[in-house]
Amino acid sequence: MKTKEKVRFWLEKHEHLRDDDNRLCANIWNEELKEFVDMNTASIRSFLRLYSFGKLTPAPTIKRIRAKLQSENPQYRGENYYKRKGIYEKDWRNKLGYEKRK
């Protein structure tokens, strides 16, 4: 499965991951690690070795793909986006004088 498909899968499965890159990365890495090690006996050293050898998807790649998906598809945007958009949009409208015309 390609990285974009993995990110899309997790954004659809758990909405709270849309606002939390660290937890999104952790879920993707958990699935990827299952291919290489027994999760009950794996150590941090196993994770670091696999990550350094490029066997796991880098965190910046996951974050970039999440951002791209969210910019192209509004249904993948999280609560933080709408909170931020509402606050900034209201400020902009006030500064431009649109709210005063009512």
C-alpha positions as a Python dict, from the first residue, in 0.01 Angstrom:
ca = {
    (1, 'M'): (0, 0, 0),
    (2, 'K'): (136, 342, -92),
    (3, 'T'): (188, 608, 173),
    (4, 'K'): (-95, 826, 40),
    (5, 'E'): (-335, 532, 69),
    (6, 'K'): (-215, 460, 425),
    (7, 'V'): (-265, 821, 532),
    (8, 'R'): (-609, 835, 367),
    (9, 'F'): (-707, 509, 541),
    (10, 'W'): (-617, 642, 887),
    (11, 'L'): (-778, 982, 831),
    (12, 'E'): (-1102, 809, 734),
    (13, 'K'): (-1084, 552, 1014),
    (14, 'H'): (-1011, 791, 1303),
    (15, 'E'): (-1113, 1156, 1275),
    (16, 'H'): (-899, 1261, 1573),
    (17, 'L'): (-586, 1179, 1369),
    (18, 'R'): (-668, 1467, 1132),
    (19, 'D'): (-539, 1709, 1397),
    (20, 'D'): (-252, 1505, 1541),
    (21, 'D'): (46, 1425, 1319),
    (22, 'N'): (230, 1240, 1595),
    (23, 'R'): (-52, 994, 1651),
    (24, 'L'): (-103, 957, 1276),
    (25, 'C'): (265, 867, 1234),
    (26, 'A'): (247, 625, 1527),
    (27, 'N'): (-49, 440, 1374),
    (28, 'I'): (118, 412, 1035),
    (29, 'W'): (448, 299, 1186),
    (30, 'N'): (268, 43, 1401),
    (31, 'E'): (122, -118, 1090),
    (32, 'E'): (453, -102, 904),
    (33, 'L'): (646, -252, 1196),
    (34, 'K'): (418, -555, 1203),
    (35, 'E'): (569, -658, 869),
    (36, 'F'): (921, -676, 1016),
    (37, 'V'): (906, -759, 1388),
    (38, 'D'): (690, -929, 1649),
    (39, 'M'): (522, -637, 1823),
    (40, 'N'): (514, -820, 2158),
    (41, 'T'): (892, -858, 2173),
    (42, 'A'): (1015, -566, 1961),
    (43, 'S'): (1247, -309, 2115),
    (44, 'I'): (1305, 56, 2045),
    (45, 'R'): (1631, -49, 1886),
    (46, 'S'): (1434, -245, 1626),
    (47, 'F'): (1229, 63, 1546),
    (48, 'L'): (1535, 287, 1519),
    (49, 'R'): (1719, 40, 1299),
    (50, 'L'): (1422, 0, 1061),
    (51, 'Y'): (1364, 378, 1051),
    (52, 'S'): (1731, 453, 982),
    (53, 'F'): (1743, 195, 701),
    (54, 'G'): (1439, 356, 535),
    (55, 'K'): (1203, 65, 596),
    (56, 'L'): (949, 292, 769),
    (57, 'T'): (784, 597, 618),
    (58, 'P'): (956, 917, 740),
    (59, 'A'): (744, 1145, 959),
    (60, 'P'): (786, 1452, 734),
    (61, 'T'): (653, 1251, 439),
    (62, 'I'): (345, 1146, 635),
    (63, 'K'): (284, 1506, 743),
    (64, 'R'): (322, 1641, 389),
    (65, 'I'): (83, 1383, 247),
    (66, 'R'): (-171, 1456, 522),
    (67, 'A'): (-152, 1828, 448),
    (68, 'K'): (-189, 1767, 73),
    (69, 'L'): (-491, 1540, 123),
    (70, 'Q'): (-652, 1796, 352),
    (71, 'S'): (-596, 2079, 106),
    (72, 'E'): (-745, 1878, -182),
    (73, 'N'): (-1027, 1712, 14),
    (74, 'P'): (-1207, 1919, 282),
    (75, 'Q'): (-1360, 1604, 434),
    (76, 'Y'): (-1014, 1514, 572),
    (77, 'R'): (-974, 1841, 763),
    (78, 'G'): (-985, 1831, 1141),
    (79, 'E'): (-1153, 2042, 1405),
    (80, 'N'): (-845, 2263, 1450),
    (81, 'Y'): (-869, 2377, 1089),
    (82, 'Y'): (-1227, 2495, 1129),
    (83, 'K'): (-1158, 2663, 1463),
    (84, 'R'): (-859, 2845, 1318),
    (85, 'K'): (-1039, 2938, 998),
    (86, 'G'): (-1336, 3079, 1187),
    (87, 'I'): (-1121, 3292, 1415),
    (88, 'Y'): (-898, 3433, 1141),
    (89, 'E'): (-1181, 3488, 896),
    (90, 'K'): (-1377, 3686, 1152),
    (91, 'D'): (-1071, 3904, 1227),
    (92, 'W'): (-1012, 3967, 857),
    (93, 'R'): (-1374, 4061, 802),
    (94, 'N'): (-1357, 4307, 1091),
    (95, 'K'): (-1033, 4462, 963),
    (96, 'L'): (-1177, 4498, 614),
    (97, 'G'): (-1495, 4655, 752),
    (98, 'Y'): (-1738, 4391, 627),
    (99, 'E'): (-1893, 4324, 969),
    (100, 'K'): (-1973, 4692, 1021),
    (101, 'R'): (-2193, 4717, 709),
    (102, 'K'): (-2478, 4507, 847),
}
